[in-house]
């Protein structure tokens, strides 16, 4: 899987160009404004892709001043509730979706009884602490099952039902989420993640846009979900969203 060029590399190139032009006098001041020019490639920081990555979704958005910010969502392998590696995911999920926070009470025992699988989703940005031009609506799984999300700029849409009410992303930085999927019996189905939607969108009526949308599926993700309607990476972008996932219902 290809990953976007690192900010360190971009900064290094900029430094070389600046030094080369020192004898020519002061450099002109450049201001960043939103425009109709072709959007640059996503500028999220590149990292070595772990073996457990299912897919990545990258895009460019603007902050409140019009400056471009790269954003990325990275989806990791879904793990059965009984997998030892799922223990921290269960802990994070129960903190948000547990008893007393709206919806049906969630405990490790209920997850086991319903054959839960849990997927970790990481959110990252090319810059931190920047207010997005408009809050981004996050798609982090299935509307029929819960999600937990915490981190920089992540807000609960409905505080009375944080597990099922959805999330928005208001300022850049890093965050993480856990998406739950349940078979309804103690036997987990590790393919249930394919019946869900993932990615970013701007609110209806907003003037904000999402540019340079790109989705990359790993070979294992393409094998499990590639033939389902909605999982074609070429159809992920429409200017106001950058999303992929099941479109069969």
Secondary structure, DSSP 8 states (H G I E B T S, - for coil): ------HHHHHHHHHHHHHHTGGG-S---------SS-------------TTEEEEEEEEEEBTTS-EEEEEEEEE--EETTSGGGHHHHHHHHHHHSTTSSSS---HHHHHHTTEEEEEEEEEESSSS-EEEEEEEEEEE-TTS-EEEEETTEEES-GGGTTTS-EEEEE-S-EEEEEEEE-SSSS--TTGGGSSEEEEEE-TT-----EEEEEEE-HHHHHHHTTSTT--GGGSB-SSEEEEE----
